[in-house]
Amino acid sequence: MALNTELLRLLVCPKCLGALAILPAQDGLLCAACGVVYPVSGDIPVMLVDEACALAKWTGSQPAAE
């Protein structure tokens, strides 16, 4: 099941209120302004600043281990 495109048009980054872009694998939403990815779990975006992962550490549906 794909993410709802109407929902994606309404979502913004909770930190900076910037636009989000869906990653090609549809496993995260990228905020280019902040350089973070918000994970998508079970087709539901997790829009919590504490759950965001730096783009450099993003490895897929889960952030890279530190």
C-alpha positions, -999 to +999 in steps of 0.1 A: +000+000+000+014+034-010+013+065+011-017+087+007-008+115-017-034+139-002-019+134+032+016+140+019+005+174+004-006+185+039+024+174+059+053+197+067+084+194+088+074+197+124+107+215+132+109+241+105+075+238+087+093+232+054+082+210+026+088+173+027+097+149-001+090+112-001+121+090-005+121+067-036+116+036-014+087+053+004+103+045+037+109+081+048+100+118+043+129+141+037+131+177+049+159+192+028+160+224+049+168+205+081+186+176+065+166+150+083+144+120+074+112+112+092+106+074+090+074+058+076+063+028+096+034+007+082+025+035+057+022+059+086+047+088+087+062+093+122+063+131+124+081+135+157+113+156+158+128+131+182+123+103+157+139+121+128+172+108+115+200+129+099+200+122+062+237+112+064+229+084+088+197+072+070+201+036+058+165+028+049+135+022+071+157+025+102+184+050+110+220+037+111+233+025+144+255+049+162 
